Amino acid sequence: MADDIEELHRFAFRLGLQLSSYQGPPKTTAPHYDITGLERDRAIRLGAMPVNRRQIVEHFRRVRVPRSKLNQYRSAPIPRLGDTR
């Protein structure tokens, strides 16, 4: 999870995650990457902050994409992990 999608993709790229681990619009309204326990440990070493389930829910409520805007994402190109624009 991150404060915005660009930050999320940049960190995932640093972590070496595959784009196939990304979960976001239009599949879900809360953009995130699914990671393993080992990837989580590495993410924390790279500066990610560990959070509990309550904090995750609070964060998703702040950053989720409203369902009314999901259609915009259906035709949008998938971001490239190496793209830092």
N, CA, C and O atoms as a CHARMM CRD file, in Angstrom:
* protein
*
  340
    1    1 MET  N      0.84000  -1.16500   0.00000 PROA 1      0.00000
    2    1 MET  CA     0.00000   0.00000   0.00000 PROA 1      0.00000
    3    1 MET  C      0.89100   1.23500   0.00000 PROA 1      0.00000
    4    1 MET  O      2.04100   1.19100   0.43600 PROA 1      0.00000
    5    2 ALA  N      0.33800   2.33600  -0.49600 PROA 2      0.00000
    6    2 ALA  CA     1.06300   3.60100  -0.51500 PROA 2      0.00000
    7    2 ALA  C      0.05000   4.73800  -0.56300 PROA 2      0.00000
    8    2 ALA  O     -1.15100   4.51600  -0.71800 PROA 2      0.00000
    9    3 ASP  N      0.55800   5.96100  -0.42600 PROA 3      0.00000
   10    3 ASP  CA    -0.32900   7.12500  -0.45600 PROA 3      0.00000
   11    3 ASP  C     -0.89700   7.39400  -1.83500 PROA 3      0.00000
   12    3 ASP  O     -1.97800   7.96900  -1.95700 PROA 3      0.00000
   13    4 ASP  N     -0.18200   6.98500  -2.88000 PROA 4      0.00000
   14    4 ASP  CA    -0.71400   7.11300  -4.23800 PROA 4      0.00000
   15    4 ASP  C     -0.15700   5.97800  -5.08900 PROA 4      0.00000
   16    4 ASP  O      0.81700   5.32600  -4.71400 PROA 4      0.00000
   17    5 ILE  N     -0.77900   5.75400  -6.22400 PROA 5      0.00000
   18    5 ILE  CA    -0.42900   4.61300  -7.06600 PROA 5      0.00000
   19    5 ILE  C      1.00900   4.70600  -7.59500 PROA 5      0.00000
   20    5 ILE  O      1.70800   3.69500  -7.67000 PROA 5      0.00000
   21    6 GLU  N      1.44700   5.90800  -7.95700 PROA 6      0.00000
   22    6 GLU  CA     2.80800   6.05700  -8.47800 PROA 6      0.00000
   23    6 GLU  C      3.84300   5.64000  -7.43000 PROA 6      0.00000
   24    6 GLU  O      4.80300   4.93400  -7.74100 PROA 6      0.00000
   25    7 GLU  N      3.63900   6.08300  -6.19100 PROA 7      0.00000
   26    7 GLU  CA     4.54600   5.69200  -5.10600 PROA 7      0.00000
   27    7 GLU  C      4.51100   4.17500  -4.90000 PROA 7      0.00000
   28    7 GLU  O      5.54800   3.54800  -4.68100 PROA 7      0.00000
   29    8 LEU  N      3.33600   3.60600  -4.97000 PROA 8      0.00000
   30    8 LEU  CA     3.17300   2.16600  -4.81200 PROA 8      0.00000
   31    8 LEU  C      3.97900   1.41000  -5.86000 PROA 8      0.00000
   32    8 LEU  O      4.69400   0.46500  -5.52600 PROA 8      0.00000
   33    9 HSD  N      3.87400   1.81500  -7.12500 PROA 9      0.00000
   34    9 HSD  CA     4.59000   1.13300  -8.19500 PROA 9      0.00000
   35    9 HSD  C      6.10500   1.33600  -8.08100 PROA 9      0.00000
   36    9 HSD  O      6.87500   0.41100  -8.33600 PROA 9      0.00000
   37   10 ARG  N      6.52900   2.53700  -7.70000 PROA 10     0.00000
   38   10 ARG  CA     7.97500   2.78300  -7.54100 PROA 10     0.00000
   39   10 ARG  C      8.56300   1.87700  -6.45500 PROA 10     0.00000
   40   10 ARG  O      9.62800   1.29000  -6.64300 PROA 10     0.00000
   41   11 PHE  N      7.87400   1.76500  -5.32800 PROA 11     0.00000
   42   11 PHE  CA     8.38900   0.92800  -4.24900 PROA 11     0.00000
   43   11 PHE  C      8.36800  -0.54700  -4.65600 PROA 11     0.00000
   44   11 PHE  O      9.30300  -1.29000  -4.35700 PROA 11     0.00000
   45   12 ALA  N      7.31100  -0.96200  -5.32900 PROA 12     0.00000
   46   12 ALA  CA     7.22300  -2.35000  -5.79100 PROA 12     0.00000
   47   12 ALA  C      8.36800  -2.66700  -6.74700 PROA 12     0.00000
   48   12 ALA  O      8.93000  -3.76200  -6.70100 PROA 12     0.00000
   49   13 PHE  N      8.71400  -1.72600  -7.60500 PROA 13     0.00000
   50   13 PHE  CA     9.82800  -1.90700  -8.53400 PROA 13     0.00000
   51   13 PHE  C     11.13200  -2.07600  -7.75200 PROA 13     0.00000
   52   13 PHE  O     11.93000  -2.96100  -8.06000 PROA 13     0.00000
   53   14 ARG  N     11.34900  -1.22600  -6.73900 PROA 14     0.00000
   54   14 ARG  CA    12.54400  -1.34400  -5.89000 PROA 14     0.00000
   55   14 ARG  C     12.59700  -2.69200  -5.18100 PROA 14     0.00000
   56   14 ARG  O     13.67100  -3.26300  -4.98600 PROA 14     0.00000
   57   15 LEU  N     11.44000  -3.18700  -4.80300 PROA 15     0.00000
   58   15 LEU  CA    11.34500  -4.45600  -4.09000 PROA 15     0.00000
   59   15 LEU  C     11.50200  -5.65000  -5.03500 PROA 15     0.00000
   60   15 LEU  O     11.72200  -6.77800  -4.59200 PROA 15     0.00000
   61   16 GLY  N     11.38800  -5.39300  -6.32900 PROA 16     0.00000
   62   16 GLY  CA    11.52900  -6.46600  -7.31300 PROA 16     0.00000
   63   16 GLY  C     10.24600  -7.24700  -7.55700 PROA 16     0.00000
   64   16 GLY  O     10.29100  -8.38700  -8.01900 PROA 16     0.00000
   65   17 LEU  N      9.10600  -6.64400  -7.25000 PROA 17     0.00000
   66   17 LEU  CA     7.82600  -7.32500  -7.44800 PROA 17     0.00000
   67   17 LEU  C      7.43300  -7.33900  -8.91800 PROA 17     0.00000
   68   17 LEU  O      7.78700  -6.44400  -9.68400 PROA 17     0.00000
   69   18 GLN  N      6.70500  -8.36100  -9.28500 PROA 18     0.00000
   70   18 GLN  CA     6.16600  -8.47300 -10.63000 PROA 18     0.00000
   71   18 GLN  C      4.83100  -7.73500 -10.69000 PROA 18     0.00000
   72   18 GLN  O      4.09500  -7.69700  -9.70400 PROA 18     0.00000
   73   19 LEU  N      4.52400  -7.15700 -11.82900 PROA 19     0.00000
   74   19 LEU  CA     3.25700  -6.44600 -12.00000 PROA 19     0.00000
   75   19 LEU  C      2.06300  -7.37400 -11.77000 PROA 19     0.00000
   76   19 LEU  O      0.97700  -6.91300 -11.41900 PROA 19     0.00000
   77   20 SER  N      2.26100  -8.67200 -11.96600 PROA 20     0.00000
   78   20 SER  CA     1.16400  -9.62600 -11.74300 PROA 20     0.00000
   79   20 SER  C      0.73500  -9.66800 -10.27800 PROA 20     0.00000
   80   20 SER  O     -0.34700 -10.16900  -9.97300 PROA 20     0.00000
   81   21 SER  N      1.55800  -9.15400  -9.36700 PROA 21     0.00000
   82   21 SER  CA     1.19300  -9.09300  -7.94200 PROA 21     0.00000
   83   21 SER  C      0.32700  -7.87900  -7.62100 PROA 21     0.00000
   84   21 SER  O     -0.21300  -7.77500  -6.52000 PROA 21     0.00000
   85   22 TYR  N      0.19400  -6.95700  -8.58100 PROA 22     0.00000
   86   22 TYR  CA    -0.57700  -5.73000  -8.36400 PROA 22     0.00000
   87   22 TYR  C     -2.06500  -6.02200  -8.37900 PROA 22     0.00000
   88   22 TYR  O     -2.56600  -6.75700  -9.23000 PROA 22     0.00000
   89   23 GLN  N     -2.75800  -5.43300  -7.42100 PROA 23     0.00000
   90   23 GLN  CA    -4.21800  -5.51200  -7.35900 PROA 23     0.00000
   91   23 GLN  C     -4.74400  -4.08200  -7.30800 PROA 23     0.00000
   92   23 GLN  O     -4.48100  -3.35800  -6.34700 PROA 23     0.00000
   93   24 GLY  N     -5.47100  -3.67800  -8.31600 PROA 24     0.00000
   94   24 GLY  CA    -5.99500  -2.31900  -8.36500 PROA 24     0.00000
   95   24 GLY  C     -7.10000  -2.21700  -9.38100 PROA 24     0.00000
   96   24 GLY  O     -7.54700  -3.22300  -9.93300 PROA 24     0.00000
   97   25 PRO  N     -7.54400  -0.99000  -9.63300 PROA 25     0.00000
   98   25 PRO  CA    -8.63600  -0.79000 -10.58700 PROA 25     0.00000
   99   25 PRO  C     -8.32700  -1.44700 -11.92800 PROA 25     0.00000
  100   25 PRO  O     -7.19400  -1.35800 -12.40100 PROA 25     0.00000
  101   26 PRO  N     -9.27300  -2.08300 -12.53300 PROA 26     0.00000
  102   26 PRO  CA   -10.68300  -2.19600 -12.15200 PROA 26     0.00000
  103   26 PRO  C    -10.98300  -3.40800 -11.27400 PROA 26     0.00000
  104   26 PRO  O    -12.14100  -3.62600 -10.91900 PROA 26     0.00000
  105   27 LYS  N     -9.96500  -4.21000 -10.91000 PROA 27     0.00000
  106   27 LYS  CA   -10.21500  -5.40700 -10.09500 PROA 27     0.00000
  107   27 LYS  C    -10.66200  -5.07400  -8.67500 PROA 27     0.00000
  108   27 LYS  O    -11.55500  -5.72400  -8.13400 PROA 27     0.00000
  109   28 THR  N    -10.05400  -4.08300  -8.08500 PROA 28     0.00000
  110   28 THR  CA   -10.36900  -3.70600  -6.70800 PROA 28     0.00000
  111   28 THR  C    -10.28500  -2.18700  -6.56800 PROA 28     0.00000
  112   28 THR  O     -9.59000  -1.52600  -7.34000 PROA 28     0.00000
  113   29 THR  N    -10.98400  -1.64300  -5.59600 PROA 29     0.00000
  114   29 THR  CA   -10.96500  -0.19500  -5.41000 PROA 29     0.00000
  115   29 THR  C     -9.80300   0.26300  -4.53700 PROA 29     0.00000
  116   29 THR  O     -9.57200   1.46500  -4.41100 PROA 29     0.00000
  117   30 ALA  N     -9.06600  -0.66800  -3.93200 PROA 30     0.00000
  118   30 ALA  CA    -7.95300  -0.32100  -3.04500 PROA 30     0.00000
  119   30 ALA  C     -6.64500  -0.83700  -3.64500 PROA 30     0.00000
  120   30 ALA  O     -6.31400  -2.00900  -3.46700 PROA 30     0.00000
  121   31 PRO  N     -5.89200   0.01400  -4.35200 PROA 31     0.00000
  122   31 PRO  CA    -4.66200  -0.42300  -4.99500 PROA 31     0.00000
  123   31 PRO  C     -3.63500  -0.94300  -3.98900 PROA 31     0.00000
  124   31 PRO  O     -3.35700  -0.30100  -2.97700 PROA 31     0.00000
  125   32 HSD  N     -3.07100  -2.13400  -4.29300 PROA 32     0.00000
  126   32 HSD  CA    -2.05300  -2.73300  -3.44000 PROA 32     0.00000
  127   32 HSD  C     -1.34400  -3.84500  -4.20600 PROA 32     0.00000
  128   32 HSD  O     -1.77300  -4.24000  -5.28900 PROA 32     0.00000
  129   33 TYR  N     -0.27100  -4.33400  -3.63700 PROA 33     0.00000
  130   33 TYR  CA     0.42700  -5.50600  -4.15700 PROA 33     0.00000
  131   33 TYR  C      0.23900  -6.64500  -3.17700 PROA 33     0.00000
  132   33 TYR  O      0.32900  -6.44500  -1.96600 PROA 33     0.00000
  133   34 ASP  N     -0.01900  -7.82200  -3.68100 PROA 34     0.00000
  134   34 ASP  CA    -0.03800  -9.01000  -2.83200 PROA 34     0.00000
  135   34 ASP  C      1.40700  -9.46200  -2.68900 PROA 34     0.00000
  136   34 ASP  O      2.09900  -9.64500  -3.69000 PROA 34     0.00000
  137   35 ILE  N      1.87200  -9.64500  -1.45400 PROA 35     0.00000
  138   35 ILE  CA     3.26200 -10.03900  -1.23300 PROA 35     0.00000
  139   35 ILE  C      3.34100 -11.20700  -0.26100 PROA 35     0.00000
  140   35 ILE  O      2.41600 -11.47000   0.50800 PROA 35     0.00000
  141   36 THR  N      4.46000 -11.89100  -0.31800 PROA 36     0.00000
  142   36 THR  CA     4.71900 -13.00200   0.59300 PROA 36     0.00000
  143   36 THR  C      5.32200 -12.46300   1.88300 PROA 36     0.00000
  144   36 THR  O      5.65900 -11.28300   1.96900 PROA 36     0.00000
  145   37 GLY  N      5.45600 -13.31100   2.87100 PROA 37     0.00000
  146   37 GLY  CA     6.09400 -12.92900   4.12800 PROA 37     0.00000
  147   37 GLY  C      7.53400 -12.49400   3.93000 PROA 37     0.00000
  148   37 GLY  O      7.98700 -11.54500   4.57000 PROA 37     0.00000
  149   38 LEU  N      8.26400 -13.18000   3.04900 PROA 38     0.00000
  150   38 LEU  CA     9.65200 -12.80400   2.76400 PROA 38     0.00000
  151   38 LEU  C      9.72700 -11.42900   2.10000 PROA 38     0.00000
  152   38 LEU  O     10.59200 -10.61700   2.42800 PROA 38     0.00000
  153   39 GLU  N      8.80900 -11.17900   1.16300 PROA 39     0.00000
  154   39 GLU  CA     8.78100  -9.86300   0.50600 PROA 39     0.00000
  155   39 GLU  C      8.41000  -8.77100   1.51000 PROA 39     0.00000
  156   39 GLU  O      8.91500  -7.65100   1.42900 PROA 39     0.00000
  157   40 ARG  N      7.53500  -9.09400   2.44600 PROA 40     0.00000
  158   40 ARG  CA     7.15700  -8.12800   3.48400 PROA 40     0.00000
  159   40 ARG  C      8.37600  -7.77600   4.33800 PROA 40     0.00000
  160   40 ARG  O      8.62200  -6.60100   4.61200 PROA 40     0.00000
  161   41 ASP  N      9.12800  -8.77300   4.75400 PROA 41     0.00000
  162   41 ASP  CA    10.33600  -8.52100   5.55600 PROA 41     0.00000
  163   41 ASP  C     11.31800  -7.63700   4.79500 PROA 41     0.00000
  164   41 ASP  O     11.89300  -6.70900   5.36500 PROA 41     0.00000
  165   42 ARG  N     11.50900  -7.92200   3.51800 PROA 42     0.00000
  166   42 ARG  CA    12.41900  -7.10900   2.70000 PROA 42     0.00000
  167   42 ARG  C     11.88700  -5.68800   2.53700 PROA 42     0.00000
  168   42 ARG  O     12.65500  -4.72700   2.58800 PROA 42     0.00000
  169   43 ALA  N     10.57900  -5.55100   2.34200 PROA 43     0.00000
  170   43 ALA  CA     9.96700  -4.22000   2.20800 PROA 43     0.00000
  171   43 ALA  C     10.21100  -3.39400   3.46900 PROA 43     0.00000
  172   43 ALA  O     10.50700  -2.20200   3.38200 PROA 43     0.00000
  173   44 ILE  N     10.09000  -4.01100   4.61900 PROA 44     0.00000
  174   44 ILE  CA    10.32200  -3.30100   5.87900 PROA 44     0.00000
  175   44 ILE  C     11.78500  -2.86700   5.96700 PROA 44     0.00000
  176   44 ILE  O     12.07200  -1.75500   6.41100 PROA 44     0.00000
  177   45 ARG  N     12.70700  -3.72700   5.55100 PROA 45     0.00000
  178   45 ARG  CA    14.13100  -3.34400   5.53900 PROA 45     0.00000
  179   45 ARG  C     14.38900  -2.18300   4.58300 PROA 45     0.00000
  180   45 ARG  O     15.31700  -1.40100   4.79100 PROA 45     0.00000
  181   46 LEU  N     13.56500  -2.06800   3.53000 PROA 46     0.00000
  182   46 LEU  CA    13.71900  -0.97200   2.56400 PROA 46     0.00000
  183   46 LEU  C     12.96500   0.29100   2.97500 PROA 46     0.00000
  184   46 LEU  O     12.98300   1.28900   2.25500 PROA 46     0.00000
  185   47 GLY  N     12.30100   0.24700   4.13500 PROA 47     0.00000
  186   47 GLY  CA    11.64700   1.45100   4.63500 PROA 47     0.00000
  187   47 GLY  C     10.14100   1.40100   4.76000 PROA 47     0.00000
  188   47 GLY  O      9.53600   2.37100   5.21800 PROA 47     0.00000
  189   48 ALA  N      9.51700   0.30500   4.37100 PROA 48     0.00000
  190   48 ALA  CA     8.06500   0.19300   4.54400 PROA 48     0.00000
  191   48 ALA  C      7.74800   0.12200   6.03300 PROA 48     0.00000
  192   48 ALA  O      8.54200  -0.36400   6.83800 PROA 48     0.00000
  193   49 MET  N      6.57700   0.61700   6.36900 PROA 49     0.00000
  194   49 MET  CA     6.15800   0.59900   7.76700 PROA 49     0.00000
  195   49 MET  C      5.18400  -0.56000   7.99100 PROA 49     0.00000
  196   49 MET  O      4.18000  -0.67100   7.28900 PROA 49     0.00000
  197   50 PRO  N      5.47800  -1.42400   8.96700 PROA 50     0.00000
  198   50 PRO  CA     4.52300  -2.50700   9.25400 PROA 50     0.00000
  199   50 PRO  C      3.23800  -1.93400   9.83900 PROA 50     0.00000
  200   50 PRO  O      3.27400  -1.01100  10.65300 PROA 50     0.00000
  201   51 VAL  N      2.11300  -2.48400   9.42200 PROA 51     0.00000
  202   51 VAL  CA     0.81300  -2.00800   9.90100 PROA 51     0.00000
  203   51 VAL  C     -0.05000  -3.20400  10.27600 PROA 51     0.00000
  204   51 VAL  O      0.18200  -4.32600   9.82800 PROA 51     0.00000
  205   52 ASN  N     -1.04900  -2.93600  11.10800 PROA 52     0.00000
  206   52 ASN  CA    -1.98100  -3.99200  11.47800 PROA 52     0.00000
  207   52 ASN  C     -3.23000  -3.91100  10.59600 PROA 52     0.00000
  208   52 ASN  O     -3.36800  -3.00200   9.77900 PROA 52     0.00000
  209   53 ARG  N     -4.11000  -4.85100  10.77100 PROA 53     0.00000
  210   53 ARG  CA    -5.31200  -4.93800   9.92700 PROA 53     0.00000
  211   53 ARG  C     -6.16700  -3.66900  10.02000 PROA 53     0.00000
  212   53 ARG  O     -6.68100  -3.20200   9.00300 PROA 53     0.00000
  213   54 ARG  N     -6.32600  -3.11200  11.20800 PROA 54     0.00000
  214   54 ARG  CA    -7.12300  -1.88900  11.38500 PROA 54     0.00000
  215   54 ARG  C     -6.52500  -0.73400  10.58600 PROA 54     0.00000
  216   54 ARG  O     -7.25200   0.02600   9.94700 PROA 54     0.00000
  217   55 GLN  N     -5.19400  -0.60400  10.62300 PROA 55     0.00000
  218   55 GLN  CA    -4.53000   0.46700   9.88000 PROA 55     0.00000
  219   55 GLN  C     -4.68200   0.26600   8.37300 PROA 55     0.00000
  220   55 GLN  O     -4.81100   1.23400   7.62300 PROA 55     0.00000
  221   56 ILE  N     -4.66700  -0.96900   7.94400 PROA 56     0.00000
  222   56 ILE  CA    -4.85200  -1.26400   6.51500 PROA 56     0.00000
  223   56 ILE  C     -6.23800  -0.80300   6.07000 PROA 56     0.00000
  224   56 ILE  O     -6.37300  -0.14900   5.03600 PROA 56     0.00000
  225   57 VAL  N     -7.25900  -1.13900   6.84100 PROA 57     0.00000
  226   57 VAL  CA    -8.63500  -0.74800   6.49800 PROA 57     0.00000
  227   57 VAL  C     -8.75600   0.77100   6.46100 PROA 57     0.00000
  228   57 VAL  O     -9.36400   1.31900   5.54100 PROA 57     0.00000
  229   58 GLU  N     -8.19000   1.45300   7.44200 PROA 58     0.00000
  230   58 GLU  CA    -8.24100   2.92100   7.46600 PROA 58     0.00000
  231   58 GLU  C     -7.56600   3.50500   6.23000 PROA 58     0.00000
  232   58 GLU  O     -8.07600   4.44400   5.61900 PROA 58     0.00000
  233   59 HSD  N     -6.41800   2.94400   5.86700 PROA 59     0.00000
  234   59 HSD  CA    -5.69300   3.43800   4.69100 PROA 59     0.00000
  235   59 HSD  C     -6.50800   3.21500   3.41800 PROA 59     0.00000
  236   59 HSD  O     -6.62500   4.12000   2.59100 PROA 59     0.00000
  237   60 PHE  N     -7.06600   2.02200   3.25700 PROA 60     0.00000
  238   60 PHE  CA    -7.86800   1.73500   2.07100 PROA 60     0.00000
  239   60 PHE  C     -9.05300   2.67900   1.95300 PROA 60     0.00000
  240   60 PHE  O     -9.42900   3.06600   0.84600 PROA 60     0.00000
  241   61 ARG  N     -9.63700   3.05000   3.06200 PROA 61     0.00000
  242   61 ARG  CA   -10.76700   3.99200   3.01500 PROA 61     0.00000
  243   61 ARG  C    -10.32200   5.35700   2.49700 PROA 61     0.00000
  244   61 ARG  O    -11.11200   6.06300   1.87100 PROA 61     0.00000
  245   62 ARG  N     -9.06200   5.74000   2.75100 PROA 62     0.00000
  246   62 ARG  CA    -8.55000   7.03500   2.27800 PROA 62     0.00000
  247   62 ARG  C     -8.16100   7.00800   0.80400 PROA 62     0.00000
  248   62 ARG  O     -8.37500   7.99100   0.09400 PROA 62     0.00000
  249   63 VAL  N     -7.59100   5.89100   0.32900 PROA 63     0.00000
  250   63 VAL  CA    -7.02300   5.88400  -1.02200 PROA 63     0.00000
  251   63 VAL  C     -7.85700   5.15200  -2.06500 PROA 63     0.00000
  252   63 VAL  O     -7.52700   5.19400  -3.25000 PROA 63     0.00000
  253   64 ARG  N     -8.91000   4.49400  -1.65900 PROA 64     0.00000
  254   64 ARG  CA    -9.65800   3.69000  -2.63000 PROA 64     0.00000
  255   64 ARG  C    -10.24800   4.56000  -3.73200 PROA 64     0.00000
  256   64 ARG  O    -10.53600   5.74300  -3.54900 PROA 64     0.00000
  257   65 VAL  N    -10.41000   3.93100  -4.86000 PROA 65     0.00000
  258   65 VAL  CA   -10.99000   4.58300  -6.02900 PROA 65     0.00000
  259   65 VAL  C    -12.50400   4.36200  -5.97700 PROA 65     0.00000
  260   65 VAL  O    -12.95600   3.22100  -5.88300 PROA 65     0.00000
  261   66 PRO  N    -13.28600   5.43300  -6.03600 PROA 66     0.00000
  262   66 PRO  CA   -14.74500   5.25100  -6.01700 PROA 66     0.00000
  263   66 PRO  C    -15.19600   4.37000  -7.17300 PROA 66     0.00000
  264   66 PRO  O    -14.68100   4.48700  -8.28500 PROA 66     0.00000
  265   67 ARG  N    -16.14300   3.50000  -6.91600 PROA 67     0.00000
  266   67 ARG  CA   -16.63600   2.58500  -7.95900 PROA 67     0.00000
  267   67 ARG  C    -17.09800   3.34700  -9.20200 PROA 67     0.00000
  268   67 ARG  O    -17.00000   2.82700 -10.31400 PROA 67     0.00000
  269   68 SER  N    -17.59400   4.55800  -9.02800 PROA 68     0.00000
  270   68 SER  CA   -18.06300   5.34700 -10.16300 PROA 68     0.00000
  271   68 SER  C    -16.92400   5.71100 -11.11500 PROA 68     0.00000
  272   68 SER  O    -17.17100   6.02000 -12.28100 PROA 68     0.00000
  273   69 LYS  N    -15.67600   5.67800 -10.63100 PROA 69     0.00000
  274   69 LYS  CA   -14.53400   6.02100 -11.47600 PROA 69     0.00000
  275   69 LYS  C    -13.82000   4.79400 -12.02400 PROA 69     0.00000
  276   69 LYS  O    -12.87800   4.93600 -12.80500 PROA 69     0.00000
  277   70 LEU  N    -14.23800   3.60300 -11.64100 PROA 70     0.00000
  278   70 LEU  CA   -13.55600   2.39700 -12.08200 PROA 70     0.00000
  279   70 LEU  C    -13.57700   2.24100 -13.59800 PROA 70     0.00000
  280   70 LEU  O    -12.62400   1.71100 -14.16800 PROA 70     0.00000
  281   71 ASN  N    -14.63700   2.68600 -14.26400 PROA 71     0.00000
  282   71 ASN  CA   -14.71200   2.55600 -15.71900 PROA 71     0.00000
  283   71 ASN  C    -13.59100   3.29300 -16.41600 PROA 71     0.00000
  284   71 ASN  O    -13.17100   2.87900 -17.49600 PROA 71     0.00000
  285   72 GLN  N    -13.08700   4.38500 -15.82900 PROA 72     0.00000
  286   72 GLN  CA   -11.96900   5.12200 -16.41200 PROA 72     0.00000
  287   72 GLN  C    -10.72800   4.23200 -16.48900 PROA 72     0.00000
  288   72 GLN  O     -9.91500   4.37700 -17.40200 PROA 72     0.00000
  289   73 TYR  N    -10.58400   3.32300 -15.54200 PROA 73     0.00000
  290   73 TYR  CA    -9.40400   2.47700 -15.47500 PROA 73     0.00000
  291   73 TYR  C     -9.47500   1.28900 -16.41400 PROA 73     0.00000
  292   73 TYR  O     -8.44600   0.70000 -16.74500 PROA 73     0.00000
  293   74 ARG  N    -10.66600   0.93200 -16.84300 PROA 74     0.00000
  294   74 ARG  CA   -10.80600  -0.24700 -17.70500 PROA 74     0.00000
  295   74 ARG  C    -10.06200  -0.07700 -19.02500 PROA 74     0.00000
  296   74 ARG  O     -9.55200  -1.05300 -19.57600 PROA 74     0.00000
  297   75 SER  N     -9.99500   1.14800 -19.53900 PROA 75     0.00000
  298   75 SER  CA    -9.33500   1.37700 -20.81600 PROA 75     0.00000
  299   75 SER  C     -7.96200   2.03300 -20.64800 PROA 75     0.00000
  300   75 SER  O     -7.26400   2.25500 -21.63800 PROA 75     0.00000
  301   76 ALA  N     -7.56900   2.34400 -19.42500 PROA 76     0.00000
  302   76 ALA  CA    -6.27500   2.99300 -19.18800 PROA 76     0.00000
  303   76 ALA  C     -5.15600   1.96800 -19.31300 PROA 76     0.00000
  304   76 ALA  O     -5.34100   0.80500 -18.95500 PROA 76     0.00000
  305   77 PRO  N     -3.99400   2.38800 -19.81800 PROA 77     0.00000
  306   77 PRO  CA    -2.87200   1.45700 -19.93100 PROA 77     0.00000
  307   77 PRO  C     -2.35900   1.05400 -18.55000 PROA 77     0.00000
  308   77 PRO  O     -2.41700   1.83500 -17.60000 PROA 77     0.00000
  309   78 ILE  N     -1.86300  -0.16000 -18.45500 PROA 78     0.00000
  310   78 ILE  CA    -1.27500  -0.63800 -17.20400 PROA 78     0.00000
  311   78 ILE  C      0.09100   0.02400 -17.04400 PROA 78     0.00000
  312   78 ILE  O      0.88500   0.01000 -17.98400 PROA 78     0.00000
  313   79 PRO  N      0.38600   0.60200 -15.88100 PROA 79     0.00000
  314   79 PRO  CA     1.67900   1.27200 -15.68800 PROA 79     0.00000
  315   79 PRO  C      2.83400   0.28100 -15.74500 PROA 79     0.00000
  316   79 PRO  O      2.70100  -0.86600 -15.31800 PROA 79     0.00000
  317   80 ARG  N      3.95700   0.72500 -16.27100 PROA 80     0.00000
  318   80 ARG  CA     5.16800  -0.07800 -16.30000 PROA 80     0.00000
  319   80 ARG  C      5.93000   0.15000 -15.00800 PROA 80     0.00000
  320   80 ARG  O      6.08700   1.29000 -14.56900 PROA 80     0.00000
  321   81 LEU  N      6.40600  -0.92800 -14.39700 PROA 81     0.00000
  322   81 LEU  CA     7.08100  -0.80400 -13.11100 PROA 81     0.00000
  323   81 LEU  C      8.32700   0.05200 -13.17000 PROA 81     0.00000
  324   81 LEU  O      8.65800   0.70400 -12.18000 PROA 81     0.00000
  325   82 GLY  N      9.02500   0.07600 -14.27800 PROA 82     0.00000
  326   82 GLY  CA    10.24100   0.87300 -14.38800 PROA 82     0.00000
  327   82 GLY  C      9.97200   2.32700 -14.72300 PROA 82     0.00000
  328   82 GLY  O     10.90400   3.13000 -14.74900 PROA 82     0.00000
  329   83 ASP  N      8.72800   2.68500 -14.98000 PROA 83     0.00000
  330   83 ASP  CA     8.37400   4.04800 -15.35600 PROA 83     0.00000
  331   83 ASP  C      8.27900   4.90400 -14.09900 PROA 83     0.00000
  332   83 ASP  O      7.39000   4.68600 -13.27600 PROA 83     0.00000
  333   84 THR  N      9.17100   5.86800 -13.93600 PROA 84     0.00000
  334   84 THR  CA     9.20600   6.68900 -12.72400 PROA 84     0.00000
  335   84 THR  C      8.63400   8.06800 -12.95000 PROA 84     0.00000
  336   84 THR  O      8.83400   8.96100 -12.12600 PROA 84     0.00000
  337   85 ARG  N      7.92200   8.26600 -14.05700 PROA 85     0.00000
  338   85 ARG  CA     7.32900   9.57600 -14.32300 PROA 85     0.00000
  339   85 ARG  C      6.34700   9.99200 -13.27600 PROA 85     0.00000
  340   85 ARG  O      5.76800  11.07400 -13.36800 PROA 85     0.00000
